[in-house]
Amino acid sequence: MDQFLFQGQNKRLCSNDVPRRSPRKKKIKMEEHESIKEEDKDSSFEEFSHPIPWQKIEAEGLDCDYALLFLKEEADDLFRQLEEEVVYSTGEEAKVQVFGKVYNIPRKQATYGNAGLTYTYSGVTRLACPWTPTLEYIRNAVTEATGQKFNFVLINRYKDGQDHMGEHRDDEKELDPSCPIASVSLGAARDFIFRHRDARGKRTSRQIDPVNLKLAHGSLLLMNPPTNTFWYHSLPVRKKVLSPRINLTFRRILVDFRKTIKHNH
Ligand SMILES: O=C(O)CCC(=O)C(=O)O
């Protein structure tokens, strides 16, 4: 079984760490019209506002990049600020529909983003709340590190290891298929498991090992295309985990005016 352990918050973002690969550099080439000044810069370390030791995680149809984005002290502050700012769904809004049945979700959820954006998943449609200062700060840090722009974030709060997320793919039609999903984790480190679509359930058509990660406090996991086409992911129950965790998945929603709620100012 492939196992990638990414626990060490001691693995500081130290300027001696040379990134193996730069997701940001790659994107800068793709968006020349937007980043002409960046293009002129030396493709050396100075290009990064934070020297991030990226690690590449690859398997058949799976392409991810992982790094520590925030040092412990900053990650602690961000966690605290999010605890104050984020308003999670309650009541009917805290439920999902799977094959017509309504379930309470085993965690708390919130959606923030650009005005009027909606996102439909697990049978429910969520309207984005306006960005808070801390969410904007984290989104900007992710953009700085990756060169990707995001207009929406899904926030999941796990009170402890009993809270979890079942196997699924982030492959909704309103997501821009060319944009990675950027997953920022704050709080308790949790196991995160990828399983190939042909290797799920009892009657699997192929033997493909799952890919197991441990997502650390302050980390950023980029799920690049086509990962979400071929691989399901989950955050399983871990009874020994006693402290909370907040996960933010930054996404780019295609702006479709039929789905955009027009606001009267
Ligand atoms: O909390 C996590 O790391 C998982 C989040 C996730 O799978 C999702 O937002 O789609």
The ligand as an SDF file (V2000), in Angstrom:
LIG
                    3D

 10  9  0  0  0  0  0  0  0  0999 V2000
  -11.5860   17.3300    5.2510 O   0  0  0  0  0  0  0  0  0  0  0  0
  -10.9980   16.8920    4.2770 C   0  0  0  0  0  0  0  0  0  0  0  0
   -9.7770   16.8630    4.1660 O   0  0  0  0  0  0  0  0  0  0  0  0
  -11.8260   16.3310    3.1350 C   0  0  0  0  0  0  0  0  0  0  0  0
  -12.6400   17.3820    2.4720 C   0  0  0  0  0  0  0  0  0  0  0  0
  -13.2480   16.8630    1.2080 C   0  0  0  0  0  0  0  0  0  0  0  0
  -13.1290   15.7300    0.8660 O   0  0  0  0  0  0  0  0  0  0  0  0
  -14.0130   17.7630    0.3810 C   0  0  0  0  0  0  0  0  0  0  0  0
  -14.2270   18.9420    0.7400 O   0  0  0  0  0  0  0  0  0  0  0  0
  -14.4490   17.3220   -0.7030 O   0  0  0  0  0  0  0  0  0  0  0  0
  1  2  2  0
  2  3  1  0
  2  4  1  0
  4  5  1  0
  5  6  1  0
  6  7  2  0
  6  8  1  0
  8  9  2  0
  8 10  1  0
M  END
$$$$
